[in-house]
Amino acid sequence: MTDSTKLELTNEWDKTFPKSEKTDHKKVTFTNRYGITLAADMYTPKNASGRLAAIAVCGPFGAVKEQASGLYAQTMAQRGFVTIAFDPSFTGESGGFHRYMASPDINTEDFQAAVDFLCTQDNVDPERIGIIGICGWGGMALNTAALDTRIKAVVSSTMYDMTRVNARGYFDSEDSPEQRFEKKKALNEQRTQDFKNGNYELGGGVVDPLPDDAPFFVKDYYAYYKTPRGYHSRSLNSNGGWNKIGCMSFLNQPILCFANEIRSAVLVIHGEKAHSCYFSRDAFDAIIKNNPYADNKQLMIIPDAVHTDLYDNLDVIPFDKIESFFTQYLK
């Protein structure tokens, strides 16, 4: 399926990581079932032949493919896989209007559309497809794996469950009907104001300047998104953030309801000292609970690692383990 939308794609290398001489790279586009054209970077092992296993990568939530997802995709291509790192709907170089919106449904569909694309490539074996989701897209990846039987293996890295954190707050500290009502009330008041103004007000990306008393996880995000280490001009987190109402539907559309029906292989990776580690621990427990297909599920906790270590720290991201996992289950 095609879409008439003309995307403006950057041709020069504008990633936050160096270009590998071991892979070929090109821009590609594909369309999801909502008619939104998605932009992706495709990485292929140099001098590869035949049909290879393939992996679609996305995340973190509010990032772009020139950041962590591209690093993962290029690294896995160096290790013999055809890979794509894509921008979700409404963000980065991908289409979708209004901009800077998010949806559990549409963002899950984005992953499925990436699988559509990979399954139809001449150099890809459609029976050997995997996905990687980072941060908020770790939850989306698991949600997609529960829905899409074409996916044979899934990795979530430093995962967030975006529906849980929106509906319940961090560490479930806002988990009451009253607190959710107040959130909904504020968001709906914002909708009225946005409609009057004729535009959507941005919620702000990572706080800048950084307050001295900011909690560690905020400092952790700042060190990635707001410094040369990870800053990118198209990244929502590096700049103005999502629309204030951009993630509104996450409040009452929980993902992972059927996580324990995932039959494909799952590898859940998280840093021991990440503020977000509880998302992965709880998700993994939900995946294996009463699941007759639990034998191919793994939880890997990285000692001493914090949340953004798994964005770009090559000494921490367990690429050897990720490679062996996909080699085993995409065969």
N, C-alpha and C positions, 0 to 999 in steps of 0.2 A: 504493500500500500504506500501511496505517496501523498505528499502535502505540498501545496504551492508556496508555502512560506519560504522566503529567502532569508537565510541566516547570514549574519556577518561573522565570518570565521577568521580568526587571526592566523596568519601563515607563519610568522616568525616564532621561534622557540621562546615562549614566555613563561616557562615553568619555574617552580621554586626549587627544582632539582636539576642536576646536569644531564644533558642528553647522552644516552648510551650509544656507543659505537657497535654494540652487539645486537641491536634491534633496528628494524625499519619502522618508521612512524608516518602516519598520515591521518588527516581529519576525515571523519565519516559522519553521516547523518542517517537517522531512521525516524519513523513516526509511530507514536503509540496509538492505542485504540480511541483516544480522545481527539485525535487529529493534531496533536502537538508534535512538532519536529524537534528531536533531540540531537544535540551535537556531542561528538565523542572523539577522543584520540584513540587510534588503533595502533597497537604495537605487535610486531611480528618478529620472531627470531630470524636473524639474517641467515640466508641460504636455506631456509626451511623448505621442505617439500612434503607432499602428501597432505592428508587431512589430520589436523592436530586437535588435541583437547583445547578448549577455550574457556576463558573466564571474563565475566563482566564485573567491573568494580565501581563503587560509588561511595561517597562520603568524604569527610564528615558532614553533619547537618549544618548547612550554611556555608560550606566550602565549595570550591570548584575543582574541576578535573586537573587543573594545573598545580594543585597542591597534593595532599596525601594520596588520593585515589590514583593519580597519575604515577606517583612514585611506586605504589604497589603494582600497578599494571605493567609499567616498564620493567620492574624487577622480575615479575613472573614471566614476562616475555623473554628476558635473558635466560630464564630457566626452562624454556622450551614450549611455552604456551602462547597461543594467540590470545590477546587480551584487548579489551576496550575499557577506558575510563570515561564515564559520561557525566554531563551536567544534567541534573534533574529538571523537570518542567518548571518554567517560570524563573529560572536562575541561569547564571553564567551565559554561555553562548547558545543555550537551548531556547526554543520558542516558548510560547504561552503568555497570555495576557489576561489579567493584570500581572505585573511582575511581582516577584518576592512573596508568592503565596506557597502554601504547602498543604498537602492532603494525604492522609494515610492511604486512601484508595488510589489516587493518581500516582503517588510516589511508588507504591507497590507495582502499579502498572508500568511505570518507567523501567523497573528491573525486568518485567516480563517482556517489554518491547525490546530491551537489549538482548534477551534470549532469542526472541524472534529473529533479530538481525544476525546473531551469531549462527543460529541453526541453518541459515540460508547462504552462508559464505562457502565458496568452493574449497577453501583451505581449512575448513572446520569440520570435525566429525560431530554431527548433531546428537549423537548418543553420549558425548563426553563434554558436557557443559557444566560449569560451576560458576558460583558468584561469590564476591567478597563485599561485605558491607562494613564501613568504618563509622564509629560513633553512632549518631542517630540512624545512619543507614545500616548499621548492624542489626537493629531491630527490624528495619524494612526488609533486609535480606532474609532473616528468619521467617518473617511473615510471608514473603514470596515463596520460600521453600515449602511452606505449608500448603501453598496453593498450586504451584507449578511443578507438575510431575516430570518435566523435561530436565529439571535441575537435579544433577546426580550428587553434588557436594556443595556445601556452603560454609564459608568462614565468616564469623563476626569478630571484629577486632575493636577493643575498647568501647563496647556497645552501650548505647542509650536506648531505652524504651521511651520514645517521645510522647506516646499517649499517656504513659504512667506519670512522667515528670510534669506534663501539662495539667493533668487532672488531679494529681495528688501532691505536687511539689517535690522538692528534693528530700530524699529519705522519707517520703510519705508524710511530711510535716504539715501538709495542708489538705489532709484527706478527710474532709467532712462535707456534708451537703451545704452547710452554711458558707464555707470557704469557696466551694465551687460556685455557689450562687453569686457571690460577690465578684468572682472572676468573670462569670458570664455577664453580669450586669455591667461591669466596666467595659467589656468588649463590645457589647451591644450599643452602649452609649457612644463608643468610638466609631462603630459602624454608621450611626446617624450623623456624627460629625464629619466623617469621611465623605458621606454622600452629599452633605451640604457643601463641602469644600471642592468636590469634584476630583479628589485624589486621595490616595491612601497614605496615612502618616506612618513613617518608619519608626520602628521600635528601638533602633540603635544597635550597633554591633558590640563587639567587646569594648568594655569601658576604657576610655582614653581621655585625659591622663589617668594613670593607674593610682588609685588612692593608697596611701601608706598602710591603711588598715584593711585592705582588700583580703578576702580569704584566699588560701593557697590556690584553690582551683581556678579562681579568676586570674591570679598571677600566672598560672600555668597556661591558660588560654592567651593571655596578653603576650607571653613570651613566644608564642607561635604566630598568632594572627597579626600582631601589631609590630613585629620586628622583621628585618630582612630574612630571617629564618623561614617565615611562612606567609608573609604579607602578599596579597595579590589584589590588583585593582578591581577585579570582578567578584571577589569573595564578599558575601554578605557580612560574615563575621569580622572581616578586616575593615569594613566600612560602615554603612548605615543600617545593616541588619535587615531582618524580615519586616514586613508590614506589621503593625501592632495587632491586627486581626488575622495575620497570615497563617497562624497555626491554630485558629479557633476550633476547627472541627476535631482536633486531637482530644478535646475535652470529653467527648462522649462517643468516641469510636476506638475503643481499645484494640490494639493489635495483639498477636500472640495467643488469641483465644484457643486456637487449635494447634499450638506448638507441639503438643505431645502426639500429634498425628503425622509429624514429619518422618518420612521413611528414609529419605536420602541421608547421606553422611553429613555430620555437623561437627565443626571445630569452633569452639567458643574461646576466645583469647582475651585476657584482660591483665592489667597491671595490678599487682598486689596493693600498692599504695594509692591507686586512683580513687578519687572521690566517688566515681561512678561504678566501682567494681560490683556493688550489690546488684546492679542491673543484670550483669552477666551471670552471677551466681544464681539469682532467682530465675532467670530465663532458662538456664541449663536445668535447674531442678524441675521446671515446668515441662521442658522438652522430654525428659526421661521418665516423668511420672506416668505410670501405667502404660508406657509405650512399648509395645512388643518388638519395636525396632530400635531398641536402646543400645545395642552392641556397637553400632557405628557412630556413637556420639562421644565427644571428648571435650573436657574443660581444661584449659591450660592457663594457669595463673603465673605471671612473670614476676619473680621476686624483685621487690624494691621499685618497680616501675610505676610511674604516674600516668595520668590519662594521655597527655600528648606525646609521651615517649613512643607510643604506638602509632603516631602520625608519621614520624620521619626519622626516628633514631635507629639507624641501621645496626647499631650494636645491641639493640633491645628487641626490635621486631623479629620474631622467630621465622624468618623466611625459609630456613632449612626444613622446619617442621611443616610450614604451609605447603612447600613443594612436595614433601613426602606424602602429605595428606592427600593432595590432589592427584599425585601420581598413583596412589593406591586406589582411589575411588573413581577416577576418570580413566579407567583402562578398558 
